C-alpha cells in the first residue's frame, strides 16, 4: 500500500494575527479550569496603579449575568493616539499581545515596579471573553470602548462624566467565554483570597468584592497588613502560639548599589510554631507566586544563615548533627512580598519566580536583620536554635531508618562516580553528564552534600532491543545501574527499589541536537529496562541554556547576564531588551557549544542549583504507557525503518531543525 504524502507548500504556512494565538492555544497563556486568572489580570492592573501610588480603592463585582468587573480610581488608561501605531492606546492595550506600559523601567516610566512584565495580561482576558466593556475616566471626560471576541465592537467615544462617577480611573467588565474554560464560574472563595491579599500588600488601600446575586459585600483594608494577616491565618489554621515573637522586616535597596536596582527590596513576616498548620505565601510586585520561586529560596537561605551563625557563635550545635536550610524552615510560616525591577516568571500565569538575582536580593536583606535581632534577644534565639536542631535530628533519624531497609549486599560503585555525602534518598540527585569535560565542571560546581555526578563517554547504546542478560556488557549502562542501585526490570513487574540511592536521576546533556540524541538514548534505556523509575517520577531532564546574553548597565538596572534555552527564547529576550529601551547592539550574545564551555559557577547557577535551574520531570502525560512504548518501538527498533520513513514523511514538516 502506498504511503500518503502530505502536501507541504507555501500555502501550508499560516500566520496567526492579533489575538488568534491565544484563542488557538489558551492553555499557553492562562489556566483553563476556570476564568479566575483572566479576571486576576484585570485586578493586577488596578493593583499596579496602587503600587505606583495613584490608586486608593479597588472594587470588584460579580454580576448576576456572569460577567465580572473591576474598577479603580487610578490615573486611567491613556486614550489618545499612540505616536507610532496611530490607534487609541486603550484599544492597543486590549487587542495586542506584548503591549503595555510596564516594559519601560527607566526613571520616570509609568511603572517602575509591576507584575505585568510579560505584556499579555488584559489582552488575553479580551481574547477569551465574549464581550468586554471598558470605561476610562481621564482628563475631565469619560471614554468608552467595547470589544467582542477580542475585536473592537464599539469604537472609542467620549462623553461628559455622569454624577457620582469618579474623576479618574478605569473600569473593565468582561464576559468570559465558556468554550475556553472547563467551568464558566469564577471560584468566589479564591477570588476573595486574592483580593484580600492585595489589601494586605497595599497598606491603606481599600479592596472590595460585591456579589450581585447574594447581595453580599466584603471589604478589606489594613494598616499593618502582613503581620495582621499572618496572625489571623495562624489562628484559623489552629497553629500553636509562635515559639518566638514574629520576625518582621522591610528594606529597599538604595541608589548606587553594585548589584541591585534602586527600590528593589522585600517585606516579610515569619512565625515559627512547634505544631499545627503552616501558612506560606509569597508575592512579587503584588503578583501571588503560588509555586514559590527564587525569592522564597532567598528568604530561606537568609534566615538559615542567620540561625546557623547564632548556633555556631553560642556553641549550641550537638556533635554529629548537620544542619540544612530545610531544618530552619520546616516549622516556619511566612508572608513574603518582594519588589523586583525586572521579574522573570515561569510561564504566563506567573506562578513561580525564576529571577536568579531575587535569591541573592532577599537573602542579603533578611540575613543581617535576623542576625541582629537574635543577638539582641538571646533567649528567643536559643529557643529557635533548639527547634532547628530538633528538626535536624528528626531528619537524620528518618534517613537512618531508610538506610536500614536497604539490602545488605553492596556493589562496588563505579570509579567515575563522584558521589554525594548525604544518605537521604529523597534529597539526593545523580547527574548523568555528557562527556568528561562537562563532568569536570559539574563536579566542581555541584553541591557535594546531595549531588552526585557520573560522566558518560560518547553515545549510550540504543538498548531498546537489547536482552537484559546482555545489558551489562555495555560499561556505561553497567555503571549507571550500579550507581543508581536498581536492577533492570520489565514493565509491570514488581520492581525492587529498596536499593535506590538517588531520588532524582537527572540527564544533563548539551542543549544542541547531539545532546537531544543522548537524551533520547537514555530515555530509551530507562523506559525499556528501568520503567519503574519513570512511573514513580525519579527521572528528570536538565535544561542547560544554549545562549548567554550580556546586557550593559543602563539607568536603574545594573549589568545583567541573561540565559536563554533556545533560539525562540533568545528572540524573546532581544525583543524585550529593545522594548526596554536598551540600545540595539549594546548587548553581546555567547553561544555555548557544549556544557564543557561553561565554568563551574555558570553550570551551577543555570542548571544544577535547585533554586534557579529549570528541570523537566519525565512522565507519560496524556499518552498511556502502551502508546508510548509503541512509539518508541517505531522510532528505536532495528526492523522499523519502513514505519519510521512513513512517519517522517507524514510528520516531518513539524520538526524544528537546528542546522
Secondary structure, 3 states (H helix, E strand, C coil): CCCCCCCCCHHHCCCCCCCHHHHHCHHHCCCCCCCHHHHHHHHHHHHHHHHCCCCCEEEEEECCCCCEEEEECCCCCCCCECCCCCCEHHHHHHHCCCCCCCCCCCCCCCCCCCCCCCCCHHHHHHHCEEEEEEEEEECCEEEEEEEECCEEEEEEEEECCCCCCCCCEEEEEEEECHHHCCCCCCCHHHHHHHHHHHHHHCCCCEEEEEECCCCCEEEECCCCHHHHHHHHHHHHCCCCCCCCCCEEEEEECCCCCCCCCCCCEEEEEEEECCCCCCCEEEEECCEECCCCEHHHHHHHHHHHHHHHHHHHHCCCCCCCCCCCHHHHHCCEEEEEEEECCCCCECCCCCCCECCHHHHHHHHHHHHHHHHHHHHHCHHHHHHHHHHHHHHHHHHHHHHHHHHHCCCCCCCCCCCCEECCCCCCCCCCEEEEEECHHHHHHHHHHCCCCCEEEEEECCCCCCCCCCCHHHHHHCHHHHHHHHHHCCCCECCCCCCCCCCCCCCEEEEECCCCHHHHHHHHHHHHHHHHHEHHHHHCCCEEEECCCCEEEEECCECCECCEEEEECCHHHHHHHHHHHHHCCCCCCCCEEEECCCHHHCCHHHHHHHHHCCCCCCEEECCCCCCCHHHHHHHHHHHHCCCCHHHHHHHHHHHHHHCCCCC
